[in-house]
Amino acid sequence: MLTKMYMSQRRSNLEIVAEILKIARKGTKKTRIVYGANMNFKMLDEYLEKLKKAGLIANSEGNGGLIKTTEKGIEYLQQFHGLQEFGIA
């Protein structure tokens, strides 16, 4: 059973998305995101699929398959950080 202390340390989906987008701003590979966002490849693949459908990331096929945050993804990060300032996110 999860303790209250452990549950309070878990990240929300919004925080995980923000972390992925932050790491991928300049373009990166999956391995860097896995280590930087402290997640596994299976979990990352699920998030990347959703982020790609939402238009928040794009894959650069010609650049070795780099994952890069789109302009829409940058807007998400700005909104997320704004909410954090108010203590909402």
C-alpha positions as CSV (number, residue, x, y, z in Angstrom):
1,M,0.0,0.0,0.0
2,L,1.3,3.5,-0.9
3,T,2.0,5.8,2.0
4,K,0.9,9.4,2.0
5,M,4.5,10.6,1.8
6,Y,5.2,8.5,-1.3
7,M,2.0,9.6,-3.0
8,S,2.8,13.2,-2.4
9,Q,6.1,12.8,-4.2
10,R,4.6,11.2,-7.3
11,R,4.5,13.5,-10.4
12,S,1.3,14.3,-12.2
13,N,0.9,13.7,-15.9
14,L,1.2,17.4,-16.5
15,E,4.6,17.5,-14.7
16,I,5.8,14.5,-16.7
17,V,4.7,16.1,-20.0
18,A,6.4,19.3,-19.0
19,E,9.7,17.5,-18.2
20,I,9.6,15.6,-21.5
21,L,9.0,18.8,-23.5
22,K,11.7,20.7,-21.5
23,I,14.3,18.0,-22.3
24,A,13.3,17.8,-26.0
25,R,13.4,21.6,-26.7
26,K,16.6,21.5,-28.7
27,G,16.1,18.0,-30.1
28,T,17.2,14.8,-28.4
29,K,17.0,11.0,-28.5
30,K,14.7,8.8,-26.4
31,T,17.6,7.6,-24.1
32,R,18.2,11.2,-23.0
33,I,14.6,11.7,-22.2
34,V,14.4,8.4,-20.3
35,Y,17.3,9.3,-18.0
36,G,16.4,13.0,-17.8
37,A,12.8,12.5,-16.9
38,N,13.4,9.4,-14.8
39,M,11.1,7.0,-16.6
40,N,11.3,3.8,-18.6
41,F,11.1,3.3,-22.3
42,K,7.6,1.7,-22.3
43,M,6.2,4.7,-20.3
44,L,8.1,7.1,-22.6
45,D,6.6,5.5,-25.7
46,E,3.1,6.0,-24.3
47,Y,3.7,9.6,-23.6
48,L,5.5,10.3,-26.9
49,E,2.5,8.9,-28.8
50,K,0.1,11.2,-27.0
51,L,2.4,14.2,-27.4
52,K,2.8,13.6,-31.1
53,K,-0.9,13.3,-31.6
54,A,-1.4,16.5,-29.7
55,G,1.2,18.3,-31.8
56,L,3.5,19.0,-28.9
57,I,6.5,17.1,-30.3
58,A,7.8,16.1,-33.7
59,N,10.2,13.4,-34.8
60,S,13.1,14.5,-37.1
61,E,13.6,11.5,-39.3
62,G,16.5,13.0,-41.2
63,N,18.4,13.9,-38.0
64,G,18.8,10.4,-36.6
65,G,15.3,10.3,-35.2
66,L,15.6,13.2,-32.8
67,I,12.5,14.2,-30.8
68,K,11.9,17.9,-30.7
69,T,9.4,20.1,-28.9
70,T,7.2,22.0,-31.4
71,E,6.0,25.7,-31.0
72,K,2.8,24.3,-29.5
73,G,4.9,22.4,-27.0
74,I,6.8,25.5,-26.1
75,E,3.4,27.2,-25.5
76,Y,2.4,24.3,-23.2
77,L,5.6,24.8,-21.2
78,Q,5.0,28.5,-20.8
79,Q,1.4,27.9,-19.6
80,F,2.6,25.2,-17.2
81,H,5.2,27.4,-15.7
82,G,2.7,30.2,-15.3
83,L,0.4,27.8,-13.4
84,Q,3.3,26.7,-11.2
85,E,3.8,30.3,-10.2
86,F,0.3,30.4,-8.8
87,G,0.8,27.1,-7.1
88,I,-1.8,25.4,-9.3
89,A,0.4,22.9,-11.1
